[in-house]
């Protein structure tokens, strides 16, 4: 295994896993610019609970995150510093099977 902080080394990787923080801190595009065009890129993390269209347009293959489906319960659990288990569920969008946002 080769470990480095040099993002230019991503050009040698066929699989790239990024945390969703790269979306919020505006580093995802820089990372994607270093990836080989054939690399399989995943963006995952609890804050990746959004529609994946913009990421798929940039070359990301998978987006996985958390969806809050019980807002009031989530707020109570958050306030009580408890796990969010009953208020959330994991989601995973795959570019190859995603049909787009249904309005």
DRENBA-726212 format. One record per residue (C-alpha): residue number from 1; y, x, z. Coordinates in nm, 4 decimals. Last residue first. Example, Ala and Ser with C-alpha at 12.3 -4.5 7.8 and 13.67 -1.06 7.14 Angstrom:
% residues 2
<atom><num>2</num><yy>-0.1060</yy><xx>1.3670</xx><zz>0.7140</zz></atom>
<atom><num>1</num><yy>-0.4500</yy><xx>1.2300</xx><zz>0.7800</zz></atom>
% end
This chain:
% residues 103
<atom><num>103</num><yy>1.6041</yy><xx>-4.0558</xx><zz>-1.0021</zz></atom>
<atom><num>102</num><yy>1.2855</yy><xx>-3.8493</xx><zz>-1.0266</zz></atom>
<atom><num>101</num><yy>1.3601</yy><xx>-3.4779</xx><zz>-0.9875</zz></atom>
<atom><num>100</num><yy>1.1394</yy><xx>-3.2709</xx><zz>-1.2091</zz></atom>
<atom><num>99</num><yy>0.7825</yy><xx>-3.2809</xx><zz>-1.3342</zz></atom>
<atom><num>98</num><yy>0.6452</yy><xx>-3.0069</xx><zz>-1.1088</zz></atom>
<atom><num>97</num><yy>0.2905</yy><xx>-2.9013</xx><zz>-1.2009</zz></atom>
<atom><num>96</num><yy>0.3415</yy><xx>-2.5508</xx><zz>-1.3470</zz></atom>
<atom><num>95</num><yy>0.6541</yy><xx>-2.4874</xx><zz>-1.1388</zz></atom>
<atom><num>94</num><yy>0.4713</yy><xx>-2.5465</xx><zz>-0.8131</zz></atom>
<atom><num>93</num><yy>0.6454</yy><xx>-2.7324</xx><zz>-0.5324</zz></atom>
<atom><num>92</num><yy>0.5079</yy><xx>-2.6964</xx><zz>-0.1808</zz></atom>
<atom><num>91</num><yy>0.6014</yy><xx>-2.9101</xx><zz>0.1168</zz></atom>
<atom><num>90</num><yy>0.5224</yy><xx>-2.8800</xx><zz>0.4872</zz></atom>
<atom><num>89</num><yy>0.5818</yy><xx>-3.1782</xx><zz>0.7080</zz></atom>
<atom><num>88</num><yy>0.8373</yy><xx>-3.2625</xx><zz>0.9693</zz></atom>
<atom><num>87</num><yy>0.9160</yy><xx>-3.4954</xx><zz>1.2581</zz></atom>
<atom><num>86</num><yy>0.5878</yy><xx>-3.4945</xx><zz>1.4502</zz></atom>
<atom><num>85</num><yy>0.5556</yy><xx>-3.1148</xx><zz>1.4533</zz></atom>
<atom><num>84</num><yy>0.9182</yy><xx>-3.0287</xx><zz>1.5376</zz></atom>
<atom><num>83</num><yy>0.8281</yy><xx>-2.8123</xx><zz>1.8365</zz></atom>
<atom><num>82</num><yy>1.0429</yy><xx>-2.8737</xx><zz>2.1441</zz></atom>
<atom><num>81</num><yy>1.3842</yy><xx>-2.7376</xx><zz>2.2434</zz></atom>
<atom><num>80</num><yy>1.4772</yy><xx>-3.0791</xx><zz>2.3895</zz></atom>
<atom><num>79</num><yy>1.7747</yy><xx>-3.1082</xx><zz>2.1518</zz></atom>
<atom><num>78</num><yy>1.5567</yy><xx>-3.0046</xx><zz>1.8582</zz></atom>
<atom><num>77</num><yy>1.2904</yy><xx>-3.2545</xx><zz>1.9577</zz></atom>
<atom><num>76</num><yy>1.5509</yy><xx>-3.5321</xx><zz>1.9853</zz></atom>
<atom><num>75</num><yy>1.7104</yy><xx>-3.4383</xx><zz>1.6523</zz></atom>
<atom><num>74</num><yy>1.3711</yy><xx>-3.4275</xx><zz>1.4807</zz></atom>
<atom><num>73</num><yy>1.2746</yy><xx>-3.7648</xx><zz>1.6244</zz></atom>
<atom><num>72</num><yy>1.5944</yy><xx>-3.9169</xx><zz>1.4886</zz></atom>
<atom><num>71</num><yy>1.5427</yy><xx>-3.7586</xx><zz>1.1459</zz></atom>
<atom><num>70</num><yy>1.1766</yy><xx>-3.8434</xx><zz>1.0947</zz></atom>
<atom><num>69</num><yy>1.0836</yy><xx>-3.7073</xx><zz>0.7497</zz></atom>
<atom><num>68</num><yy>1.2178</yy><xx>-3.3521</xx><zz>0.7866</zz></atom>
<atom><num>67</num><yy>1.0756</yy><xx>-3.1597</xx><zz>0.4919</zz></atom>
<atom><num>66</num><yy>0.9760</yy><xx>-2.7972</xx><zz>0.5381</zz></atom>
<atom><num>65</num><yy>0.9315</yy><xx>-2.5236</xx><zz>0.2826</zz></atom>
<atom><num>64</num><yy>0.7451</yy><xx>-2.3932</xx><zz>-0.0163</zz></atom>
<atom><num>63</num><yy>0.8892</yy><xx>-2.3069</xx><zz>-0.3572</zz></atom>
<atom><num>62</num><yy>0.6530</yy><xx>-2.1685</xx><zz>-0.6222</zz></atom>
<atom><num>61</num><yy>0.7030</yy><xx>-2.0121</xx><zz>-0.9676</zz></atom>
<atom><num>60</num><yy>1.0569</yy><xx>-1.8686</xx><zz>-0.9467</zz></atom>
<atom><num>59</num><yy>1.2012</yy><xx>-1.7785</xx><zz>-1.2866</zz></atom>
<atom><num>58</num><yy>1.5702</yy><xx>-1.8703</xx><zz>-1.2537</zz></atom>
<atom><num>57</num><yy>1.5221</yy><xx>-2.2246</xx><zz>-1.3868</zz></atom>
<atom><num>56</num><yy>1.2435</yy><xx>-2.2681</xx><zz>-1.1303</zz></atom>
<atom><num>55</num><yy>1.4937</yy><xx>-2.1788</xx><zz>-0.8610</zz></atom>
<atom><num>54</num><yy>1.7496</yy><xx>-2.4323</xx><zz>-0.9818</zz></atom>
<atom><num>53</num><yy>1.4814</yy><xx>-2.7065</xx><zz>-1.0076</zz></atom>
<atom><num>52</num><yy>1.3250</yy><xx>-2.6473</xx><zz>-0.6642</zz></atom>
<atom><num>51</num><yy>1.4467</yy><xx>-2.9559</xx><zz>-0.4774</zz></atom>
<atom><num>50</num><yy>1.5205</yy><xx>-2.8597</xx><zz>-0.1185</zz></atom>
<atom><num>49</num><yy>1.3242</yy><xx>-2.7870</xx><zz>0.1996</zz></atom>
<atom><num>48</num><yy>1.3348</yy><xx>-2.4097</xx><zz>0.1642</zz></atom>
<atom><num>47</num><yy>1.4773</yy><xx>-2.3636</xx><zz>0.5164</zz></atom>
<atom><num>46</num><yy>1.1323</yy><xx>-2.3473</xx><zz>0.6756</zz></atom>
<atom><num>45</num><yy>1.0262</yy><xx>-2.0619</xx><zz>0.4527</zz></atom>
<atom><num>44</num><yy>0.8964</yy><xx>-1.9858</xx><zz>0.1073</zz></atom>
<atom><num>43</num><yy>1.0140</yy><xx>-1.8494</xx><zz>-0.2260</zz></atom>
<atom><num>42</num><yy>0.7267</yy><xx>-1.7493</xx><zz>-0.4542</zz></atom>
<atom><num>41</num><yy>0.7427</yy><xx>-1.5283</xx><zz>-0.7632</zz></atom>
<atom><num>40</num><yy>0.4530</yy><xx>-1.4595</xx><zz>-1.0008</zz></atom>
<atom><num>39</num><yy>0.5639</yy><xx>-1.1534</xx><zz>-1.1973</zz></atom>
<atom><num>38</num><yy>0.5495</yy><xx>-1.1755</xx><zz>-1.5781</zz></atom>
<atom><num>37</num><yy>0.9239</yy><xx>-1.1124</xx><zz>-1.6300</zz></atom>
<atom><num>36</num><yy>0.9061</yy><xx>-0.8033</xx><zz>-1.4065</zz></atom>
<atom><num>35</num><yy>1.1201</yy><xx>-0.8434</xx><zz>-1.0964</zz></atom>
<atom><num>34</num><yy>1.4428</yy><xx>-0.6458</xx><zz>-1.0446</zz></atom>
<atom><num>33</num><yy>1.6753</yy><xx>-0.9240</xx><zz>-1.1619</zz></atom>
<atom><num>32</num><yy>1.4818</yy><xx>-1.1654</xx><zz>-0.9391</zz></atom>
<atom><num>31</num><yy>1.5871</yy><xx>-0.9652</xx><zz>-0.6329</zz></atom>
<atom><num>30</num><yy>1.9531</yy><xx>-0.9738</xx><zz>-0.7319</zz></atom>
<atom><num>29</num><yy>1.9288</yy><xx>-1.3457</xx><zz>-0.8024</zz></atom>
<atom><num>28</num><yy>1.7705</yy><xx>-1.4057</xx><zz>-0.4608</zz></atom>
<atom><num>27</num><yy>2.0368</yy><xx>-1.2140</xx><zz>-0.2638</zz></atom>
<atom><num>26</num><yy>2.2861</yy><xx>-1.4972</xx><zz>-0.2092</zz></atom>
<atom><num>25</num><yy>2.2444</yy><xx>-1.5168</xx><zz>0.1712</zz></atom>
<atom><num>24</num><yy>2.1222</yy><xx>-1.8736</xx><zz>0.1589</zz></atom>
<atom><num>23</num><yy>1.8757</yy><xx>-1.8336</xx><zz>-0.1266</zz></atom>
<atom><num>22</num><yy>1.7376</yy><xx>-1.5037</xx><zz>0.0067</zz></atom>
<atom><num>21</num><yy>1.6829</yy><xx>-1.6797</xx><zz>0.3407</zz></atom>
<atom><num>20</num><yy>1.4087</yy><xx>-1.8744</xx><zz>0.1652</zz></atom>
<atom><num>19</num><yy>1.1795</yy><xx>-1.5788</xx><zz>0.2248</zz></atom>
<atom><num>18</num><yy>1.0585</yy><xx>-1.3958</xx><zz>-0.0801</zz></atom>
<atom><num>17</num><yy>0.7027</yy><xx>-1.3306</xx><zz>-0.2013</zz></atom>
<atom><num>16</num><yy>0.6586</yy><xx>-1.1302</xx><zz>-0.5216</zz></atom>
<atom><num>15</num><yy>0.3340</yy><xx>-1.1044</xx><zz>-0.7176</zz></atom>
<atom><num>14</num><yy>0.2887</yy><xx>-0.8818</xx><zz>-1.0255</zz></atom>
<atom><num>13</num><yy>0.4782</yy><xx>-0.5943</xx><zz>-0.8687</zz></atom>
<atom><num>12</num><yy>0.5909</yy><xx>-0.2806</xx><zz>-1.0559</zz></atom>
<atom><num>11</num><yy>0.9405</yy><xx>-0.4132</xx><zz>-1.1359</zz></atom>
<atom><num>10</num><yy>0.9749</yy><xx>-0.4819</xx><zz>-0.7635</zz></atom>
<atom><num>9</num><yy>1.0373</yy><xx>-0.1086</xx><zz>-0.7139</zz></atom>
<atom><num>8</num><yy>1.4026</yy><xx>-0.1661</xx><zz>-0.8066</zz></atom>
<atom><num>7</num><yy>1.4314</yy><xx>-0.3523</xx><zz>-0.4757</zz></atom>
<atom><num>6</num><yy>1.4208</yy><xx>-0.0194</xx><zz>-0.2866</zz></atom>
<atom><num>5</num><yy>1.3404</yy><xx>-0.1050</xx><zz>0.0754</zz></atom>
<atom><num>4</num><yy>0.9972</yy><xx>0.0526</xx><zz>0.0420</zz></atom>
<atom><num>3</num><yy>0.6340</yy><xx>0.0049</xx><zz>0.1412</zz></atom>
<atom><num>2</num><yy>0.3488</yy><xx>0.1162</xx><zz>-0.0874</zz></atom>
<atom><num>1</num><yy>0.0000</yy><xx>0.0000</xx><zz>0.0000</zz></atom>
% end
